[in-house]
Amino acid sequence: MKQTLKILRKKRGTAELHSANSAYPPMVFNGWQWGQIRIVGKLVGTFEGAIEPSSFDFSPAQSI
């Protein structure tokens, strides 16, 4: 199964995975199928706008 962002909704004896992309239909799993679901992470936030350049210097170290 492809790893994509999904919203998990638990309902009486079933688990529904709703894709963040509305082009894909929800996936419904019964209790005995829950072993097929593997959660690999959790979205904790989003941000919008330009990313400011970092104040860190990632250039290679200079030898003296």
Wavefront OBJ file of the C-alpha trace (Angstrom):
o trace
v 0.000 0.000 0.000
v 1.274 3.464 -0.832
v 2.063 5.661 2.149
v -0.003 8.831 1.990
v -1.564 11.209 4.498
v -4.853 9.811 5.742
v -7.375 10.725 8.424
v -8.280 7.833 10.739
v -11.886 7.601 11.893
v -12.931 4.804 14.223
v -16.571 3.755 14.176
v -18.338 0.817 15.804
v -16.049 -2.094 14.965
v -14.557 -0.473 11.873
v -11.704 1.853 11.033
v -12.008 4.253 8.108
v -8.991 5.811 6.420
v -9.909 8.955 4.514
v -7.270 10.256 2.109
v -6.242 13.899 2.349
v -6.553 13.817 -1.472
v -10.278 13.704 -2.294
v -9.522 11.878 -5.564
v -9.142 8.655 -3.541
v -12.116 6.939 -1.868
v -12.116 6.055 1.847
v -10.756 2.652 2.876
v -12.878 0.741 5.403
v -11.436 -2.015 7.613
v -13.407 -4.362 9.880
v -12.001 -5.395 13.254
v -10.270 -8.511 11.922
v -8.592 -6.420 9.181
v -7.044 -3.871 11.570
v -3.745 -5.758 11.349
v -3.423 -4.425 7.786
v -3.214 -0.815 9.039
v 0.214 0.534 9.948
v 0.507 4.072 11.284
v 4.006 5.380 10.569
v 3.650 8.954 11.797
v 1.360 11.725 12.902
v 0.853 15.153 11.340
v 1.315 17.716 14.083
v 1.078 20.962 12.146
v 1.317 22.857 8.906
v 2.516 26.300 7.937
v 2.031 28.662 5.044
v 4.192 31.372 3.551
v 7.787 31.781 2.570
v 10.506 29.984 4.455
v 13.139 32.386 5.743
v 16.755 31.544 4.953
v 18.438 29.778 7.822
v 20.893 31.673 9.988
v 23.095 28.565 10.045
v 26.077 28.334 7.701
v 26.123 24.912 6.030
v 29.133 25.639 3.831
v 32.111 23.257 4.090
v 34.618 24.056 6.818
v 37.537 26.211 5.718
v 41.066 25.082 6.578
v 43.428 27.763 7.816
l 1 2 3 4 5 6 7 8 9 10 11 12 13 14 15 16 17 18 19 20 21 22 23 24 25 26 27 28 29 30 31 32 33 34 35 36 37 38 39 40 41 42 43 44 45 46 47 48 49 50 51 52 53 54 55 56 57 58 59 60 61 62 63 64
